[in-house]
Amino acid sequence: MNLKKEITKILFEKGYILNYKFVEDGPQGTIKVALKYDPATKANAIKCLKRVSTPGLRKYTGYKDMPRVINGLGIAILSTSQGVMTDKEASQLKIGGEVLCYVY
């Protein structure tokens, strides 16, 4: 599966986005995302999405040194040998990997 599709799927499963749809138009395709808002305050569900690893500087972590995003309230998305997953899932499986982004 494509890395962008896996990240979108994780954001949907964790409740950061309302819905998503993959549109195959052209060689890359497009991902249409319905953002999630709080009905009372109209605040975004995603406050910040910060890219950590870049093509010029990759950031790797072991399972013992897993990053904590806002003291456990946010998630870090990692690319591991067993696929793309959150920091909590990788800690339970005791595997490390490349830190792709932080979401809170």
N, C-alpha and C positions, 0 to 999 in steps of 0.2 A: 504494500500500500504506500501511497505517496506521503511524505513527511507532513505536508500542509494539511492533508486530509486527516491524518492521525492527530495532529494538534487541535484541529477543529472539533474532532470527535471527543477529545478529552475535555475541551472547554464546554461542550454541550452536556457531557455526563456530570461534570462538577457544578453545573448550574450557572455558568457565567454568560452563556448566550441562550436565547430562546429557541432558535431553530436554525438549520443550515441546509443548503442545497448545492449540489455540484452540477455545474452547467458545462457541458463539453462543447465549447466553441473555439476552434482553432487548436494549435498544438499544445498549449498549456491548459486551457480551460479556465473557468472562473468559479469561485466559491461565493455564493450569496449568503450573507449572515444576517439574521434578525437579532438585533441587540436586545438585551433584557434590561428593563428599567423597574425601579420600585414604584408601585402604583400611587402611593401616598406622596412621596417626596419628589418623584420624577428623577431620582438619582440613578446614575449608571451602575450596573452590577460590576463592571470592570472599571476600577479606578485607575489602574496602571498596568500596562503590559510592557515589560522591559526585556529587550533582547540582551542575552548575556554572551553567548559565543558568536563570534563573527568569523568570516572566512580568513581574516588575517590573524586572529588570536582565538584559538579554541580554549574553552574552560572545561576541565574534567574534574570529577570528584569521586571519591570512594564512598562506600556506604557508611563509613564511620564519620566522615566529614561532610555529611549531607547539608546543604544550605537550608536555613530556616527563614521563610519569607514572612515578615511581620509577625515574628514569634509564633509561627504555626497557623496563622489565620489565612495566609495566601498559599499558593502552590508554586512549586518549581517544576518545569517540564523537562525531562531528561530523555536523551536518546541512549539506550542501553543495548547490550548484545541480545536481549530478549524483546526488543521493540521499544516504542515510545511510551513512557509512563510518567506518573507523578513522582515526586520525591518520597512520599509516604509509601507508595507501592514498591519502589526500588529499595527502600530501607527494610521493608518486611522480607523481600526476597534476598537481601544482603548482596546487592550488586550495585556497582557505580556506573558512571557513564558521563557523557557530555551534557552539560547544562545548557539547554536551549534558551529558556526564557523564564521570567518570574511573572506571575499573574496575581493581582490582588485588587 
